[in-house]
Structures are given as C-alpha cells and as structure tokens.
Amino acid sequence: MKTICVTGGAGFIGANLVRLLLSEGYAVRVLDNFATGQRRYLDGLDVDLIEADMMDEAVVATAVAGMDGVVHLAAQTSVPDSVADPFYDCQLNVLGTLNLLEACRRASIPRFVFASSNAPLGRQLPPAHEEQAPLPISPYGASKLAGEGYCLAYHGTWGLGTIVLRFANLYGPFSGHTKGVVAEFLKNIAAGRPLEVHGDGQQTRDFIYVVDLCRAILLALESDVSGELFQIATGTETSILQLTEQIAEVTQQAIKFTHGQRRLGDIGQNYSAVTKAAERLHWQPTTTLAEGLAETWAWFQVNQK
C-alpha cells in the first residue's frame, strides 16, 4: 500500500482528495494546522493526522518521512487577503513551500504535486496555457509563481519528481468555509441573503468541479511525468452573471444581487486550454457546470444549516 502525505488535507480540495485516495487503496497522512481546514471534514476517515504549521521544519520533515508522494495543497488562497497582508501570503505560499520541498529532497520523496492557479499568469490574454509568460497582478499570483519556480528548480537541480498543476476556479462539496464565488453565492442563498457581484459581473472564470480536479491530482501522482506544468480546467468561459443564472436554475430560487466594487488584483477574463493535460496526463473533466452545481447545492443544503 502506497502512502501519500496531503498538506492542507482538511481543507476544501483536501477533504475531497483524501476520500478519493482512500477509495483507490492509498494510505493517507494529513498535515494541517487547521487555520482554515475543518476537522469535521476528516471525521470517520482512516488517516494519520499531524497538526502542525508548514513553517515547522522538524514536524514537516517527520510528516514526509517514508512517503511515496506528497500533494501540497496548504496555502493562503485569497487574492484580497494577499493584498491586505502580502508578507503573510509570501511566508506561507513561498517559504512554506520551500520548507516542504527541502524536506522532500532530503527524504528522497519520489513524487511531489504542487497546487497552483492561473493567478501567476495575471495579465496574459486567455485561454491560459502552459507556454505563456507569467505576468501576475496580485501578491497571491506572485507567491504562487515563486512556488512553481521552486518546484521546477528542485526537479532541475536535484531530480525531485515535481509536477505543477494550475487549478481553475474550484467549486464542490466541502467548500462551506471557503471564499470562492460559488461557495459564497450558495451560502447567501441558503441564508436568504442577496448575492454581491464584484464589478459589473462580466468578468469570466473557468469553473471546475472539485472531483474532476482530484482525479487530475491522482493521475499526476501516478504519472512518470516530472518537471512539468499543467493547466487543470474545463476550457469553458463563464461570466459571473451567467453563473448566477445557472445557480438560479439549480437552486430554483429567485436570486437578488447587488453590484459591489471590483476587487484589487482581480483578473477580468480567465479560462484555460487543457490540451497538454489530456495528452500527457490522459485527463479531462467529465462534470458539466449544471451537474456540479447541483451536487454542490445538495451538499450545502445538508451541511450549511
């Protein structure tokens, strides 16, 4: 039985990934400081749980010892929070990642999957693809770009089996504690509150269902591809106003929303090409936005009361 360490395993992606790994016969160790992760998301799961911060070198070294692979999900993921406190964003996303990479190098861990996003690309015109030069517009984008660089450098210098996955906008079960637009909209609908649309709502995103994304992570772990970067998305562009229409259909609720100011560091148009992931990882998304939203709304109705 292979054992995988998942940092941030009690978070949104982590809670879904841990369940997938267990269902596929892997043993799982979770490293999480529960700053944002939820203990209840791991209730009843057979995992080895280590509660610690990514900056604790000794504990991180212990956590990765003997692992067959590491999936690094732990991060500061909010663009507005990175604008408010870029030093904390850098500490967790850059220094925390470097600390983990160094522990994996010393322990000769064969596989390392890094969770990134399109934020490093910033001012590039969509569709996002792997050959574009990064032009980040937020501290979050800059910190994730640095993490990507260190992952690729550890492969280039020491041969560490790193692979970088740039995630599109995620939604799905176990996102109740997150600040993602789908989660925020569904929480407000469940509470009978109006939705707040930042700016005019014409900004676009590529929304990917978390279970599809977790399959991509699993394929990356099992692949022999290293030192590469992949876009993990659907290739479909959806505006925030179109998202509200889809959510109205799924929830069968009369939705009211207000327009707030556009947020600093927000990308105006964003979707990805996923050809490389299909060719090299043999991965493609299978869940439509309507299907994924229905699954997510069902989870929120049960778990966000």
WOTA-V459299 format. One record per helix or strand of 2 or more residues. SS is the DSSP state (alpha for helix, beta for strand). FROM is the first residue (numbers start at 1). LEN is the number of residues. Records with the same first field share a line. If there is no record, write none. Layout:
SS = FROM-LEN + FROM-LEN
This chain:
beta = 3-5 + 27-6 + 48-4 + 69-4 + 112-6 + 162-6 + 169-3 + 195-4 + 204-2 + 207-3 + 228-5 + 238-2 + 257-4
alpha = 12-12 + 39-4 + 57-8 + 79-6 + 86-21 + 118-3 + 139-20 + 181-11 + 210-13 + 240-12 + 275-7 + 289-15
